[in-house]
Amino acid sequence: MLIKAKWLAVGVMGLISATASATTINTGAGGLSQQDQVQAVTAVRDVPTTNWRSGTYGAVPNVKASAQNAIMPYGEQLFTGGFRGVRSDGLNPEYRIAPGDLITLRLWGAVELERVLPVDAQGYVFIPSIGPVKVQGSTQQNLNGIVKSAVQSVYPENVSVYTNLQGVQPVAVFVTGEVENPGRYAGAPHDSVLYFLDQAGGIDTQLGSFRTVKVKRNGKVIASADLYKFLGDGVLPKIQFRDGDSVIVERRQAVVTVTGDVEREYFYELTVKENTGKSLLKYARTKPGITHVLVRGVRAEGPVSRYYKLSEFGNVKLHNGDDVLFSSDLQDGTIVVQVEGSYYGPSRYAVPKDTSLTEFLDNVAVPSDLTDTHSVSLRRLSVAARQKVSLQESLRRLETTYLGAPSSTPQEAEIRIKEAELISDFIKRAAQVEPNGRMVIADNGKVSDIRLQDGDVITIPEATDSLLITGEVLVPQAAVFTSGKDAMDYIERAGGFTQHADKDNILVVRLNGEVRKATDVSLQAGDEILVLPAVPTKNLQLATSITQILYQLAVAAKVAIDL
């Protein structure tokens, strides 16, 4: 009968219900009736209308490849040439008219006039029959009103006025401090500070500050930029540059290095106002599920290493040179296991960490007459990883031993060359095989009571009346199992051996994952007869080595690679 237990599957709300034809795999262990909790497992370009002649333009450098595993500053990805192609041309309505700008003026009605007027050094434009009009310092959106007022002071009626800023005077700005290529660079007055920094190749990633970029005019600071605020919120100071302004990147003062469970490891700058864990968390790209933070550094009393809960980290004051390691250090009390094969219910279950296989199986309903409950097997990730390492080590030894062996005669050398081709091709194909991590947990119908691990896949095979014949046979096929027949009988039914078959190495793979030589066992329903290939060499030691690897492949993945 079904032992009623509140097994709740991952992604499925409900209990496994008993049916008239259902039973459980009774291993003698008690059920887990106490377990009832679910665990669910590019830029728009303005067309310039002015002739750019002052200053220089920085050449677009190749994107600098960071050294492997090198930790770069947060924000280093900003300067890869992405800003230098975006140039302001004075089209911003807040742009303020400056000497050298060109203004298109059209008058019609009582007076007809169409001229392009330059703004002179005193900030005036001269309109015929009107006189000089002060426009310097006015915004583009106010320009039309100022000119119209001047015209109507002479022609008060029947005159219409249209003005347009045709082009702005280029400026040359000095970019200096901790940048890659200090120099004098051309731009438009309303270009952003990022445009000029990008012209200079960006901020020096080893020395420069991303948080203190100053703009000076006549020796005085007129604006400061914190590029962290731009990265986080898109905030940049609005500056109208003038010829001779300077953009200065100051030297970085204090940094902390962030590693661990983060999307990408960076080092972050600290400021006097933002030097706590709370401030760092605004910028650090941590992964979900972070629970603890390790802070290591040097204080006045010497080296320190402190471990904080994430809730405590916000108030921690950080210092220059600190290493901050984020980690998910909360142990889950459950694991998720998967079931496949012949059974009732969902395919995934969340169970306590200390659950044993027999406890679990006692709570899984199966069709009583359709399931081979004595051949349960289990696939485990850690076993697959060990099988892969073992296989790679065997292949490495094979390659080292035989590909570098010397030859004493020309005839032997020729044989070595052929063997080397054989070995190289075999190693290449064998290395691509992925072990399945299957464990033999059933012996003579008794299931071992092992503790389950997260990610285990339990196979409950369906009862069958056939077996498979694969490997080096002419017609690999499935055949109905007949009691009393041996492996040779079934191989003959599959057309016999191929010319590459090793007639002395015939394996039987059981439903429970066990691999045995055909001469050592009596066949039973569900078996797979696997004929291994012969090793085409007279070198006994080489043949032995390759045969051992073929056995490894048969056990780890149930495959027979043709040599």
Secondary structure, DSSP 4 states (H G I P E B T S, - for coil): --------BTT--SPPPP-TTEEE---S----TT---------PPPPP-S---SSB----PPPPPPPTTPPEETTGGG-SSSSTT----S-STTPBP-TT-EEEEEEEESS-EEEEEE--TTSEEEETTTEEEE-TT-BHHHHHHHHHHHHHHH--SSEEEEEEEEE---EEEEEEESBSS-EEEEE-TT--HHHHHHHTT-B-TTTEEEEEEEEEETTEEEEEE-HHHHHHH---------TT-EEEEEEP-EEEEEEESBSS-EEEEE-SSS-BHHHHHHH--BPTT--EEEEEEEETTEEEEEEEEHHHHTTPBP-TT-EEEEE-----SEEEEEEEES-SS-SEEEEETT-BHHHHHTT-EEETTTB-TT--EEE-HHHHHHHHHHHHHHHHHHHHHHHT---SSHHHHHHHHHHHHHHHHHHHHHTT-----EE--EETTEE--PBP-TT-EEEEPBP-SEEEEEESBSS-EEEE--TT--HHHHHHHTT-B-TTEEEEEEEEE-TTS-EEEGGGS---TT-EEEEEEP---S-HHHHHHHHHHHHHHHHHHS-----
